[in-house]
Amino acid sequence: MLLHKVIDSCLNIVCNAVMSNEIDRKLIADLGGPTKVAELLGLPKVHGVQRVQNWINRGIPPAVKVKYPEYFLVDLIRQSSVQGA
């Protein structure tokens, strides 16, 4: 029984990570791609685009999402404002 719970927990973590990366990939694409996102965030031109490109595979770091909620947490903000109304 314990083994099943551990396996189930591990599968949830993996599936959530994959889904999160897919959501992040779509967010970056919807915002105009890595170059545009790097510009929006004011990242340096030299490494900023590569940094955002890495997020497509690795996911957008949570700290970046929190720092720029207007780009990355729009759905969450929208949901909380609808629930609060």
N, C-alpha and C positions, 0 to 999 in steps of 0.2 A: 504494500500500500504506500509506504513512504517513497519507494523507488518511483512509483507512478506519479506522485506529486512532484518529485524532483524533475522527472522527465517532462511533465506537463509545464512546469515553470520555465524550464530551459527552452521549450518550444515556443512559449509565449514571448519570451525575451527575443528570440531570433526572429519570429514573425513580425513582432512590433518594430524591430530595427529595420527589417526589409521594407515594411510598409512606410515607415518614417522616411527612409531614403527615397522611396518612390514619390512621396509627397514633396520632399525637399527638391527633388529633380524637377518636378512639375512647377513648383514655385519659381525656381530659377529660370526655367523656360518661359513661364508666363510673364516674368518681369523683364524679359528681353535677352536672356542668356548671360553667360559669365561676364562678358565685357560690360554690359549695361549694369548688372548688379554691382560689379566692382566700382563703377562710376557713382552709382546711387549711394553706396556706402562710403565713398571718399577714400577708397583703398588706393595705395600707390600703384601707378601704372605698371611698374616693372614686375612686381610679383602679385599684385592684387587679382588680376584675371586668373592666374594659375591657382591662387588660393581658392577662389570661387569655383573654378573647375574641379578642384579636389572635393569640394562639398557635394558635387553631383554623385560621386561614388561613396563618400564617407558620411554624408549627411551634414546639414548646417549645424555648427556648434550651438548648443543651447544658449550660451552667453551672447552670441550674435543675435539669435532670435529675440532675446529679452532686450537687448540694446536697441534693436530696430523693429519693434512690434508692428509698426505701420506697414512693413513689407512682409514680415514672416508670420505674424500672428493675427492677421486680418480676420480669418474665420473664427478664431477663438474670441476675439473682441466682439465680433458681430453676434455670436451666440450668447455671450454674457450680457450684451445690451438688450437682446430680445428677451432673455429670461428675466432680466431686471425690470423690464417695462411692464 
